Amino acid sequence: MTETADPTIDLAELERKYDPEMAFRPSGRTVGVIVTTALVAMSIYHYYAAGFGLVRELVHRGIHLSFVLALIFLVFGATRRENDTLHPSSVLRPGGVGLWDWVFAVIAVVAALYLPLLPAAAQAMRVGNPSTLDVLMGTAMILLTLEAARRSIGWTLVAIALAFIAYGLFGQYMPGVFRHPGASWSALVNHLYMTDQGIYGIAIGAVAKYVFLFVLFGVLATRIGLGKLFIDVASSVAGRYAGGPAKVAIFSSAMLGTISGSSIANTVTTGSLTIPAMKKVGYPPHFAAAVEATASTGGQITPPIMGAAAFIMVEFLEIPYREIVIAATFPALLHYMGIFTMVHFEAKKLGLRGLRPDEMPAILTVMRENWLAVVPLVVLMALILTGRTPDYAAVWGITACIVVGFITPHNRLTVRDLIDALSLGAKYALAVGAAAAVVGIVVGVVTLTGTAFRLSYIITQTAAGMGASITAMLPVGLLSVNALALFFTLVFTAFACILMGAGIPTTATYIILVSVAAPALSLLGVEPLVSHFFVFYYGVLADITPPVALAAYAAAGIAGSNPFRTGNTAFRLGIAKALVPFVFVYSPSLLLVAQGFSWTAFAVTLTGAVLGILLIAGAFTGYMLAPLNRLERIWLGLVAFLFVAPGLTTMGLGLVLVLPVVWRQLSAWRGIQRQPAA
């Protein structure tokens, strides 16, 4: 698209405003050099450790945490006001950074490395019997981790962690099934700090081993021009059709999502071009912003880079990342199909034009000038699909980015550019590292107290009770208690994901809730891969679900629209993402690698999902081939649910029930076609 971003909009400031993970405080030159050096060193260390080093797992996690915590205290102020102000250097603020921040950074490094650098024999002897120094170091680690998370992602996750810590200490006072003997502070610190069930657990392990490298790959790939290439290709392919800029937003965000797992970063990057273009052809500002936000959230569910939660899923399920990528393919396509369908119907309803030839780049020119930028992504995908580990694939993808960057005639890297990219990649990974460490605290309390099994029992029993009550009111044999229990359990889990996702990052939502939801769904016969994907998808949905829809609010800032109205519209456009998880729970063949897969079941499921999404799009938009009246919209919305749990019987019934509306639409469309052109 030859459209340019609005020069009056500061995109960096916009991302900083709506994404708390990017709200870095300004710093003076000396501190800037120190921080940049540490950030670059962090990137180089992870690249070396994954590609060439042999670093023991616990040591690697400790080094990663020491970087994360120390840097957070240097780049995030204690208050939002401090993040907005450049303070002069003084005795109490060396380099403009508070003296206590320097002290916290040093203590964080010591506490993070203390346990990993102990001899293995000493570690084994102290688990269950920590020394006084162990407890002091563990206490410092827990407190500094909570403070680092508060600064980088806000209070919500920290409050949840504090509530779980209190529950671990005072469980003997809890009622009913939640009662447990309680733990002393020493025992709690032992479990959270001295074992791999807490701060040094799966979450921080996945971030240190995989997530950091893929974040760095995404930054480098964007810097060498791959992001711009995606936008230009999308403009050339989709721009000419009705409402073209909105379709460009969908395609470009989908492609950009293959190298970036951040909803807000995707929104700001592509939205700076697509939102002004959408407004120019006639889309209302709130709708233009909602299209971009909804499409951009798909980045977290689009292979091969799907956000931190996907890599943590690898560790939880102990399966190759290739299987996660394969499983995510068709649900991601259905998400984008849902947005595309609604956008198309909206464009037809409003009579919007596409882009003119002079508003679109020539695709042959685009590919000739920028084809080298695709090479790193091809290398990454090839290695993943041939069964290589994600960290190995990421290392060679990063290497390919650097090589291409220095030899390409366009978007050529300089040494300064490389340093900036290494620094930015590390900055993007700080908040997710702090979140993973705090989630380790929550998971540690859960494993110490057995809370997951208690909650799973309550959820399944409540759902079964509701199912029994409804079954008693229905004809005998119409629905079983187990079927309704599964449905209500899924609904409870979905609401919990959306509510928690309103205040904490997707990764934290996924880890906390999957520890509860997976056992509950397992009791109802849902396999682990499916239950993990269900929680993952609903956690991502929070980015476009009011009242805290950060991606939608960032897009509203570009469009100049009402944020809440934008969030509501974005949720409507993303409704397919809310339905698809139910589809693959009832028919796991949609995930391709789930147990019991068959091509017949896959074909029926995919067909049913496509038809259901088409009906939902028509119901919410009020238009298909022609305008729909209120009764038809309600009818289509109800019939669409017959395709959620697809089978030949329900699909056939759905097709029969929708025929009257289809016949009327065809008749109305023929009438429109016969009308003389204006």
C-alpha positions as CSV (number, residue, x, y, z in Angstrom):
1,M,0.0,0.0,0.0
2,T,1.4,3.4,-1.0
3,E,-0.7,4.9,1.9
4,T,1.6,6.4,4.6
5,A,1.1,6.5,8.3
6,D,-0.3,9.7,9.8
7,P,2.8,11.7,10.7
8,T,1.0,13.3,13.6
9,I,0.8,10.0,15.4
10,D,3.8,8.9,17.5
11,L,3.6,5.1,17.1
12,A,6.4,4.4,19.7
13,E,4.5,6.6,22.2
14,L,1.2,4.9,21.3
15,E,2.7,1.4,22.0
16,R,4.3,2.7,25.2
17,K,0.9,4.1,26.3
18,Y,-1.2,1.0,25.7
19,D,1.3,-1.7,26.4
20,P,2.6,-1.6,30.0
21,E,5.4,-4.0,29.0
22,M,6.9,-1.2,26.8
23,A,6.5,1.7,29.2
24,F,10.3,2.2,29.7
25,R,11.5,5.2,31.6
26,P,13.8,7.7,29.9
27,S,17.4,7.6,31.0
28,G,20.5,9.7,30.8
29,R,23.5,8.8,28.5
30,T,25.5,6.9,31.1
31,V,22.6,4.7,32.2
32,G,21.6,4.3,28.6
33,V,25.0,2.9,27.7
34,I,25.0,0.5,30.7
35,V,21.4,-0.7,30.0
36,T,22.1,-1.1,26.2
37,T,25.3,-3.0,26.9
38,A,23.4,-5.3,29.3
39,L,20.5,-5.8,26.9
40,V,22.9,-6.7,24.0
41,A,24.9,-9.0,26.3
42,M,21.6,-10.7,27.2
43,S,20.8,-11.3,23.5
44,I,24.3,-12.5,22.7
45,Y,24.3,-14.9,25.7
46,H,21.0,-16.5,24.7
47,Y,22.1,-16.9,21.1
48,Y,25.4,-18.5,22.2
49,A,23.8,-20.7,24.9
50,A,21.2,-22.1,22.4
51,G,23.4,-22.5,19.5
52,F,26.9,-23.3,20.8
53,G,27.0,-23.5,24.6
54,L,26.3,-26.3,27.0
55,V,24.8,-24.5,29.9
56,R,23.1,-26.6,32.7
57,E,19.3,-26.0,32.7
58,L,19.1,-24.5,36.2
59,V,22.1,-22.3,35.5
60,H,20.6,-21.1,32.3
61,R,17.3,-20.2,34.0
62,G,19.2,-18.4,36.7
63,I,21.3,-16.3,34.3
64,H,18.1,-15.4,32.4
65,L,16.4,-14.3,35.6
66,S,19.3,-12.3,36.7
67,F,19.3,-10.3,33.4
68,V,15.5,-9.9,33.5
69,L,15.2,-8.7,37.1
70,A,18.2,-6.4,37.1
71,L,17.2,-4.8,33.9
72,I,13.6,-4.3,34.9
73,F,14.8,-2.2,37.9
74,L,16.9,-0.1,35.6
75,V,14.4,0.5,32.8
76,F,11.1,0.6,34.6
77,G,10.4,3.2,37.3
78,A,8.7,2.4,40.6
79,T,5.7,4.6,39.4
80,R,4.2,5.5,36.1
81,R,5.2,9.1,36.8
82,E,8.8,8.1,37.1
83,N,8.5,6.3,33.7
84,D,7.4,9.6,32.2
85,T,10.2,11.8,33.7
86,L,13.9,12.1,33.0
87,H,15.4,12.7,36.4
88,P,18.8,14.5,36.7
89,S,21.7,12.6,38.2
90,S,22.2,13.1,42.0
91,V,23.5,11.2,45.0
92,L,20.2,9.6,45.5
93,R,19.7,9.0,41.8
94,P,23.0,8.0,40.2
95,G,22.5,8.5,36.5
96,G,18.9,9.5,37.0
97,V,18.0,6.1,38.4
98,G,17.0,5.8,42.0
99,L,19.7,4.5,44.4
100,W,17.3,1.8,45.6
101,D,16.8,0.6,42.0
102,W,20.5,0.0,41.7
103,V,20.5,-1.9,45.0
104,F,17.5,-4.0,44.0
105,A,19.2,-4.8,40.7
106,V,22.4,-6.0,42.4
107,I,20.5,-8.1,45.0
108,A,18.3,-9.6,42.2
109,V,21.4,-10.8,40.4
110,V,22.9,-12.3,43.5
111,A,19.6,-14.0,44.5
112,A,18.9,-15.3,41.0
113,L,22.4,-16.9,40.7
114,Y,22.8,-18.1,44.3
115,L,20.9,-21.3,43.9
116,P,22.0,-22.3,40.3
117,L,25.7,-21.8,41.1
118,L,25.6,-24.0,44.2
119,P,27.2,-27.4,43.6
120,A,24.6,-30.0,42.5
121,A,25.2,-32.1,45.7
122,A,24.7,-29.1,47.9
123,Q,21.4,-28.3,46.1
124,A,20.1,-31.8,46.6
125,M,21.0,-31.8,50.3
126,R,19.3,-28.5,51.0
127,V,15.9,-29.2,49.3
128,G,13.5,-29.8,52.1
129,N,16.0,-28.5,54.7
130,P,17.0,-25.0,53.6
131,S,19.6,-23.1,55.6
132,T,19.0,-19.6,57.0
133,L,21.0,-18.1,54.0
134,D,18.8,-20.1,51.6
135,V,15.6,-18.7,53.2
136,L,17.0,-15.2,53.0
137,M,18.0,-15.5,49.4
138,G,14.6,-17.1,48.6
139,T,12.8,-14.4,50.4
140,A,14.7,-11.7,48.5
141,M,14.0,-13.6,45.2
142,I,10.3,-13.8,45.8
143,L,9.9,-10.1,46.9
144,L,12.0,-8.8,44.0
145,T,10.2,-10.9,41.5
146,L,6.9,-9.6,42.6
147,E,8.1,-6.0,42.5
148,A,9.7,-6.5,39.0
149,A,6.4,-7.9,37.8
150,R,4.4,-5.0,39.3
151,R,6.6,-2.5,37.5
152,S,6.5,-4.2,34.1
153,I,3.0,-5.6,33.9
154,G,1.0,-4.0,36.7
155,W,-0.7,-5.1,39.9
156,T,-3.2,-7.8,38.8
157,L,-0.8,-10.7,38.5
158,V,1.1,-9.7,41.6
159,A,-2.2,-9.5,43.6
160,I,-3.1,-13.0,42.4
161,A,0.4,-14.3,43.5
162,L,0.1,-12.6,46.9
163,A,-3.3,-14.2,47.4
164,F,-1.9,-17.7,46.5
165,I,1.1,-17.1,48.9
166,A,-1.4,-16.2,51.7
167,Y,-3.4,-19.3,50.9
168,G,-0.2,-21.4,51.1
169,L,0.6,-20.0,54.5
170,F,-2.8,-20.0,56.1
171,G,-4.6,-22.9,54.4
172,Q,-5.6,-24.3,57.7
173,Y,-8.2,-21.5,58.1
174,M,-9.9,-22.1,54.7
175,P,-13.3,-23.7,54.5
176,G,-14.3,-27.0,53.1
177,V,-12.3,-28.6,50.3
178,F,-9.9,-25.6,50.2
179,R,-8.5,-26.4,53.7
180,H,-5.0,-27.8,53.9
181,P,-2.5,-28.0,56.8
182,G,-0.7,-24.7,55.8
183,A,3.0,-24.2,55.4
184,S,5.6,-22.3,57.3
185,W,7.5,-19.5,55.5
186,S,10.6,-21.6,55.4
187,A,8.7,-24.5,53.8
188,L,7.0,-22.2,51.3
189,V,10.3,-20.6,50.3
190,N,11.9,-24.0,50.0
191,H,9.2,-25.1,47.5
192,L,9.1,-21.9,45.5
193,Y,12.9,-21.2,45.4
194,M,14.8,-24.5,46.0
195,T,12.8,-26.8,43.7
196,D,11.8,-26.7,40.0
197,Q,8.1,-26.4,40.9
198,G,8.3,-22.7,41.6
199,I,10.2,-19.7,40.2
200,Y,12.7,-21.9,38.4
201,G,9.9,-24.0,36.9
202,I,8.5,-24.8,33.5
203,A,7.4,-21.2,32.7
204,I,10.7,-19.5,33.2
205,G,12.4,-22.4,31.5
206,A,10.4,-22.1,28.3
207,V,10.9,-18.3,28.2
208,A,14.7,-18.7,28.7
209,K,15.0,-21.5,26.2
210,Y,12.6,-20.6,23.5
211,V,10.6,-17.4,23.8
212,F,13.6,-15.0,24.1
213,L,15.1,-16.4,20.8
214,F,11.8,-16.1,18.9
215,V,11.2,-12.6,20.1
216,L,14.7,-11.7,18.9
217,F,14.1,-13.4,15.6
218,G,10.9,-11.4,15.1
219,V,12.6,-8.1,15.8
220,L,15.5,-8.9,13.4
221,A,13.1,-10.2,10.7
222,T,11.1,-7.0,10.9
223,R,14.2,-4.9,10.7
224,I,15.4,-6.5,7.5
225,G,12.1,-5.7,5.8
226,L,10.0,-8.8,6.2
227,G,7.2,-6.9,7.9
228,K,7.0,-4.3,5.1
229,L,7.1,-7.1,2.5
230,F,4.1,-8.7,4.1
231,I,2.1,-5.5,4.0
232,D,3.0,-4.8,0.4
233,V,2.2,-8.3,-0.8
234,A,-1.2,-8.1,1.1
235,S,-1.9,-4.8,-0.6
236,S,-1.2,-6.2,-4.0
237,V,-3.3,-9.4,-3.5
238,A,-6.3,-8.1,-1.6
239,G,-6.4,-4.3,-2.0
240,R,-8.4,-4.2,-5.2
241,Y,-11.5,-5.9,-3.8
242,A,-14.5,-4.2,-2.0
243,G,-13.3,-2.6,1.2
244,G,-9.7,-3.4,0.1
245,P,-7.7,-1.7,2.9
246,A,-9.6,-3.8,5.6
247,K,-8.7,-7.0,3.7
248,V,-5.1,-5.8,3.4
249,A,-5.1,-5.3,7.2
250,I,-6.3,-8.9,7.7
251,F,-3.7,-10.5,5.3
252,S,-0.8,-8.3,6.4
253,S,-1.6,-8.9,10.1
254,A,-1.8,-12.6,9.5
255,M,1.5,-12.7,7.8
256,L,3.2,-10.4,10.3
257,G,1.8,-12.7,13.0
258,T,4.1,-15.5,11.7
259,I,7.1,-13.5,13.0
260,S,5.6,-11.7,16.0
261,G,3.5,-13.0,18.9
262,S,2.6,-9.5,20.3
263,S,-0.9,-8.3,19.6
264,I,-0.2,-4.7,20.4
265,A,3.1,-4.6,18.4
266,N,1.2,-6.0,15.4
267,T,-1.6,-3.5,15.8
268,V,0.7,-0.5,15.9
269,T,3.0,-1.8,13.1
270,T,0.4,-2.5,10.5
271,G,-2.3,-0.3,11.8
272,S,-0.3,2.9,11.2
273,L,-0.8,2.1,7.4
274,T,-4.0,0.2,7.2
275,I,-6.3,2.2,9.6
276,P,-5.8,5.6,7.7
277,A,-6.4,3.7,4.4
278,M,-9.6,2.1,5.7
279,K,-11.0,5.4,6.9
280,K,-10.1,6.9,3.5
281,V,-12.4,4.5,1.6
282,G,-15.3,5.0,4.0
283,Y,-15.0,2.6,7.0
284,P,-16.1,4.2,10.3
285,P,-13.1,4.9,12.5
286,H,-14.1,2.5,15.2
287,F,-14.7,-0.3,12.7
288,A,-11.3,0.3,11.0
289,A,-9.5,0.2,14.4
290,A,-11.5,-3.0,15.4
291,V,-10.5,-4.8,12.1
292,E,-6.8,-4.1,12.7
293,A,-6.9,-5.1,16.4
294,T,-8.8,-8.3,15.8
295,A,-6.5,-9.3,12.9
296,S,-3.4,-8.5,15.0
297,T,-4.5,-10.6,17.9
298,G,-4.3,-13.6,15.6
299,G,-0.5,-13.3,15.7
300,Q,-0.5,-15.1,19.0
301,I,-2.3,-18.1,17.4
302,T,-0.5,-18.1,14.0
303,P,2.4,-20.5,13.4
304,P,5.3,-20.6,13.5
305,I,5.7,-17.9,16.2
306,M,2.7,-18.0,18.5
307,G,3.6,-16.1,21.6
308,A,5.2,-17.4,24.8
309,A,2.3,-19.7,25.7
310,A,2.8,-22.0,22.8
311,F,6.4,-22.7,23.8
312,I,5.3,-23.3,27.4
313,M,2.8,-25.8,26.0
314,V,5.7,-27.7,24.5
315,E,7.2,-28.1,28.0
316,F,3.9,-29.0,29.6
317,L,2.8,-31.6,27.1
318,E,6.4,-32.8,26.3
319,I,5.7,-32.9,22.5
320,P,7.6,-31.5,19.6
321,Y,6.9,-27.9,18.7
322,R,6.2,-29.1,15.2
323,E,3.0,-30.7,16.5
324,I,1.9,-27.5,18.1
325,V,2.5,-25.6,14.8
326,I,0.5,-28.2,12.9
327,A,-2.3,-28.3,15.4
328,A,-2.6,-24.5,15.3
329,T,-2.8,-24.2,11.5
330,F,-6.5,-24.6,10.7
331,P,-7.9,-22.9,13.9
332,A,-5.8,-19.8,12.9
333,L,-7.1,-19.9,9.3
334,L,-10.7,-20.1,10.6
335,H,-10.0,-17.1,12.9
336,Y,-8.9,-15.0,9.9
337,M,-11.7,-16.4,7.7
338,G,-14.2,-15.2,10.3
339,I,-12.7,-11.6,10.2
340,F,-12.4,-11.6,6.4
341,T,-16.1,-12.7,6.0
342,M,-17.4,-10.0,8.3
343,V,-15.3,-7.4,6.7
344,H,-16.4,-8.4,3.2
345,F,-20.1,-8.4,4.3
346,E,-19.6,-4.9,5.9
347,A,-17.9,-3.6,2.8
348,K,-20.8,-4.8,0.6
349,K,-23.4,-3.4,2.9
350,L,-21.7,0.0,2.9
351,G,-20.8,-0.1,-0.8
352,L,-17.1,0.6,-0.2
353,R,-14.5,0.5,-3.0
354,G,-11.2,-1.2,-3.2
355,L,-7.8,0.4,-3.8
356,R,-7.0,1.9,-7.2
357,P,-4.0,0.6,-9.1
358,D,-2.1,3.8,-8.2
359,E,-2.7,3.1,-4.5
360,M,-1.2,-0.4,-4.6
361,P,2.5,-1.5,-5.0
362,A,3.4,-3.7,-8.0
363,I,3.8,-7.2,-6.6
364,L,6.6,-8.2,-9.0
365,T,8.6,-5.1,-8.0
366,V,8.0,-5.8,-4.3
367,M,9.2,-9.4,-4.6
368,R,12.2,-8.5,-6.8
369,E,13.4,-5.9,-4.3
370,N,12.7,-7.8,-1.1
371,W,12.6,-11.5,-1.7
372,L,15.8,-12.1,0.4
373,A,13.8,-11.0,3.5
374,V,11.8,-14.2,3.2
375,V,14.8,-16.5,3.5
376,P,15.1,-16.4,7.3
377,L,11.4,-17.4,7.7
378,V,11.9,-20.2,5.2
379,V,14.9,-21.4,7.2
380,L,13.0,-21.3,10.5
381,M,9.9,-23.1,9.1
382,A,12.0,-25.8,7.3
383,L,13.9,-26.6,10.5
384,I,10.8,-26.8,12.7
385,L,8.8,-28.9,10.2
386,T,11.8,-31.3,9.8
387,G,11.7,-32.0,13.6
388,R,14.5,-29.7,14.9
389,T,14.0,-28.2,18.3
390,P,12.5,-24.7,18.4
391,D,15.7,-23.2,19.9
392,Y,17.9,-24.7,17.2
393,A,15.5,-23.4,14.5
394,A,15.5,-20.0,16.1
395,V,19.3,-19.7,16.3
396,W,19.6,-20.5,12.6
397,G,16.7,-18.1,11.8
398,I,18.5,-15.3,13.7
399,T,21.7,-16.2,11.9
400,A,19.9,-16.0,8.5
401,C,18.5,-12.6,9.5
402,I,21.9,-11.2,10.2
403,V,23.5,-12.6,7.0
404,V,20.6,-11.4,4.8
405,G,20.6,-8.0,6.6
406,F,24.3,-7.4,5.7
407,I,24.0,-8.6,2.1
408,T,20.6,-7.3,0.9
409,P,20.7,-4.2,-1.2
410,H,17.5,-2.9,0.5
411,N,17.0,-2.4,4.3
412,R,20.7,-3.2,4.8
413,L,21.8,-3.7,8.4
414,T,24.6,-1.6,9.9
415,V,26.4,-2.5,13.1
416,R,24.4,0.2,14.8
417,D,21.2,-1.3,13.5
418,L,22.2,-4.8,14.8
419,I,23.0,-3.4,18.2
420,D,19.6,-1.6,18.3
421,A,17.8,-4.8,17.3
422,L,19.6,-7.0,19.9
423,S,18.8,-4.3,22.5
424,L,15.1,-4.1,21.5
425,G,14.7,-7.8,21.3
426,A,15.9,-8.2,24.9
427,K,13.6,-5.3,26.0
428,Y,10.6,-7.0,24.6
429,A,11.4,-10.1,26.6
430,L,11.8,-8.5,30.0
431,A,8.1,-8.3,31.0
432,V,7.3,-11.8,29.8
433,G,10.3,-13.1,31.9
434,A,9.0,-11.4,35.0
435,A,5.4,-12.7,34.4
436,A,6.8,-16.2,33.9
437,A,8.6,-16.0,37.2
438,V,5.5,-14.8,39.1
439,V,3.4,-17.5,37.5
440,G,6.0,-19.9,38.9
441,I,5.1,-18.7,42.3
442,V,1.4,-19.3,41.7
443,V,2.0,-22.8,40.2
444,G,4.3,-23.6,43.1
445,V,1.6,-22.9,45.6
446,V,-0.9,-24.9,43.5
447,T,1.4,-28.0,43.5
448,L,2.3,-27.6,47.2
449,T,-1.3,-27.5,48.3
450,G,-3.0,-29.6,45.7
451,T,-5.4,-26.8,44.8
452,A,-5.7,-27.8,41.2
453,F,-7.4,-31.1,42.0
454,R,-9.8,-29.4,44.5
455,L,-10.8,-26.7,42.0
456,S,-11.2,-29.3,39.2
457,Y,-13.5,-31.4,41.5
458,I,-15.6,-28.3,42.3
459,I,-15.9,-27.3,38.6
460,T,-16.8,-30.8,37.3
461,Q,-19.3,-31.4,40.1
462,T,-21.0,-28.0,39.6
463,A,-21.2,-28.6,35.8
464,A,-22.6,-32.1,36.3
465,G,-25.2,-30.7,38.7
466,M,-26.3,-28.1,36.2
467,G,-26.3,-30.8,33.5
468,A,-28.5,-33.1,35.5
469,S,-31.0,-30.3,36.2
470,I,-31.4,-29.4,32.5
471,T,-31.5,-33.1,31.4
472,A,-34.4,-33.7,33.8
473,M,-36.4,-31.0,31.9
474,L,-35.7,-32.5,28.4
475,P,-37.1,-35.5,26.6
476,V,-35.3,-38.7,27.6
477,G,-32.1,-39.4,25.6
478,L,-31.9,-36.0,23.9
479,L,-28.8,-34.9,25.8
480,S,-26.7,-36.8,28.4
481,V,-25.5,-35.4,31.7
482,N,-21.9,-35.9,30.7
483,A,-22.4,-33.9,27.5
484,L,-23.9,-31.0,29.4
485,A,-21.3,-31.2,32.1
486,L,-18.5,-30.9,29.4
487,F,-20.3,-27.9,27.9
488,F,-20.7,-26.0,31.2
489,T,-17.1,-26.8,32.1
490,L,-16.0,-25.3,28.9
491,V,-18.1,-22.2,29.4
492,F,-16.8,-21.8,33.0
493,T,-13.2,-22.1,31.7
494,A,-13.8,-19.7,28.8
495,F,-15.2,-17.0,31.2
496,A,-12.4,-17.5,33.6
497,C,-9.8,-17.0,30.8
498,I,-11.5,-13.8,29.6
499,L,-11.8,-12.4,33.1
500,M,-8.2,-13.1,34.1
501,G,-7.0,-12.1,30.6
502,A,-8.5,-8.7,31.2
503,G,-5.7,-7.9,33.7
504,I,-2.8,-10.2,33.1
505,P,-0.7,-11.3,30.1
506,T,-1.9,-14.2,27.9
507,T,1.0,-16.4,29.0
508,A,0.2,-16.0,32.7
509,T,-3.5,-16.6,32.1
510,Y,-2.7,-19.7,30.2
511,I,-0.4,-21.2,32.8
512,I,-2.6,-20.5,35.8
513,L,-5.8,-21.7,34.3
514,V,-4.5,-24.7,32.4
515,S,-3.3,-26.0,35.8
516,V,-7.0,-26.0,36.9
517,A,-8.8,-26.5,33.6
518,A,-6.7,-29.4,32.2
519,P,-7.4,-31.8,35.1
520,A,-11.1,-30.8,35.0
521,L,-11.4,-31.4,31.3
522,S,-9.3,-34.6,31.5
523,L,-11.9,-36.0,34.0
524,L,-14.5,-35.4,31.2
525,G,-12.5,-37.3,28.6
526,V,-10.8,-34.3,26.8
527,E,-7.2,-35.0,25.9
528,P,-4.4,-32.7,27.2
529,L,-3.5,-31.2,23.8
530,V,-7.1,-30.1,23.2
531,S,-7.6,-28.7,26.7
532,H,-4.4,-26.7,26.5
533,F,-5.4,-25.2,23.1
534,F,-8.8,-24.3,24.5
535,V,-7.3,-22.3,27.4
536,F,-4.7,-20.8,25.1
537,Y,-7.3,-19.5,22.6
538,Y,-9.5,-17.9,25.2
539,G,-6.6,-16.3,27.0
540,V,-5.7,-14.6,23.7
541,L,-9.3,-13.4,23.2
542,A,-8.8,-11.0,26.2
543,D,-6.8,-8.6,24.0
544,I,-10.0,-7.6,22.2
545,T,-12.5,-8.2,25.0
546,P,-13.7,-5.0,26.9
547,P,-13.2,-3.6,29.5
548,V,-9.5,-4.2,29.1
549,A,-8.9,-4.7,25.4
550,L,-5.3,-3.4,25.0
551,A,-4.9,-4.2,21.3
552,A,-8.3,-2.6,20.5
553,Y,-7.4,0.5,22.6
554,A,-4.1,0.9,20.8
555,A,-5.9,0.7,17.4
556,A,-8.4,3.3,18.7
557,G,-5.5,5.6,19.4
558,I,-4.5,5.5,15.8
559,A,-8.0,5.8,14.4
560,G,-9.1,8.5,16.8
561,S,-12.2,6.4,17.8
562,N,-13.9,5.6,21.0
563,P,-11.9,2.9,22.7
564,F,-14.8,1.0,24.3
565,R,-16.8,1.0,21.1
566,T,-13.8,-0.2,19.2
567,G,-13.3,-3.0,21.8
568,N,-17.0,-4.1,21.4
569,T,-16.7,-4.1,17.6
570,A,-13.4,-6.0,17.8
571,F,-15.0,-8.7,19.9
572,R,-17.8,-9.0,17.4
573,L,-15.3,-9.4,14.6
574,G,-13.4,-12.0,16.5
575,I,-16.4,-14.1,17.5
576,A,-15.1,-16.9,15.3
577,K,-12.1,-17.3,17.7
578,A,-14.6,-17.8,20.5
579,L,-16.4,-20.6,18.6
580,V,-13.5,-22.4,17.1
581,P,-12.2,-23.8,20.5
582,F,-15.6,-25.4,21.1
583,V,-15.4,-26.9,17.6
584,F,-12.1,-28.7,18.2
585,V,-13.1,-29.9,21.7
586,Y,-16.1,-31.7,20.2
587,S,-14.2,-32.8,17.1
588,P,-10.4,-32.9,17.9
589,S,-9.6,-33.9,14.3
590,L,-9.5,-30.2,13.4
591,L,-6.1,-30.0,15.2
592,L,-4.7,-32.7,12.8
593,V,-2.4,-34.3,15.4
594,A,-5.0,-35.1,18.1
595,Q,-5.8,-38.6,19.1
596,G,-8.3,-40.5,16.9
597,F,-7.7,-38.2,13.9
598,S,-9.3,-39.2,10.6
599,W,-9.5,-37.3,7.3
600,T,-13.3,-37.9,7.2
601,A,-13.8,-36.4,10.6
602,F,-11.5,-33.5,9.7
603,A,-13.4,-32.8,6.4
604,V,-16.8,-32.8,8.2
605,T,-15.5,-30.6,11.0
606,L,-13.8,-28.1,8.8
607,T,-16.9,-27.9,6.5
608,G,-19.1,-27.4,9.5
609,A,-16.9,-24.7,11.0
610,V,-16.7,-22.8,7.7
611,L,-20.5,-22.9,7.3
612,G,-21.0,-21.9,11.0
613,I,-18.6,-19.0,10.7
614,L,-20.4,-17.8,7.5
615,L,-23.8,-17.8,9.3
616,I,-22.4,-16.1,12.4
617,A,-20.8,-13.4,10.1
618,G,-24.1,-12.8,8.4
619,A,-26.0,-12.7,11.7
620,F,-23.6,-10.1,13.3
621,T,-23.2,-8.0,10.1
622,G,-26.8,-8.0,8.9
623,Y,-25.8,-8.7,5.4
624,M,-24.7,-11.6,3.1
625,L,-25.8,-11.3,-0.5
626,A,-28.3,-8.7,0.5
627,P,-29.5,-7.0,3.7
628,L,-30.9,-9.4,6.4
629,N,-33.9,-8.4,8.6
630,R,-33.8,-8.8,12.4
631,L,-35.6,-12.2,12.5
632,E,-33.2,-13.6,9.8
633,R,-30.2,-12.5,11.8
634,I,-31.4,-14.2,15.0
635,W,-32.3,-17.3,13.1
636,L,-28.9,-17.5,11.4
637,G,-27.2,-17.0,14.8
638,L,-29.1,-19.9,16.3
639,V,-28.7,-22.3,13.4
640,A,-24.9,-21.6,13.4
641,F,-24.6,-23.5,16.7
642,L,-25.6,-26.7,14.9
643,F,-22.2,-26.6,13.2
644,V,-20.2,-26.1,16.4
645,A,-20.4,-29.9,17.2
646,P,-20.5,-31.0,13.6
647,G,-21.7,-34.3,12.4
648,L,-23.4,-35.3,9.2
649,T,-26.8,-35.3,11.0
650,T,-26.5,-31.9,12.7
651,M,-24.9,-30.4,9.5
652,G,-27.8,-31.7,7.4
653,L,-30.3,-30.3,9.9
654,G,-28.6,-27.0,9.8
655,L,-28.5,-26.8,6.0
656,V,-32.3,-27.6,5.9
657,L,-33.1,-24.9,8.5
658,V,-31.0,-22.3,6.7
659,L,-32.5,-22.9,3.2
660,P,-35.4,-20.4,3.5
661,V,-33.0,-17.6,4.4
662,V,-30.6,-18.6,1.6
663,W,-33.5,-18.7,-0.9
664,R,-34.7,-15.2,0.1
665,Q,-31.1,-13.9,-0.1
666,L,-30.7,-15.2,-3.6
667,S,-33.9,-13.6,-4.7
668,A,-32.9,-10.3,-3.1
669,W,-29.5,-10.5,-4.7
670,R,-31.0,-11.1,-8.2
671,G,-33.2,-8.0,-7.6
672,I,-30.1,-5.9,-6.7
673,Q,-28.3,-7.2,-9.8
674,R,-31.2,-6.2,-12.1
675,Q,-31.3,-2.6,-10.8
676,P,-29.7,-0.1,-13.1
677,A,-26.3,1.2,-12.1
678,A,-26.3,4.7,-10.4
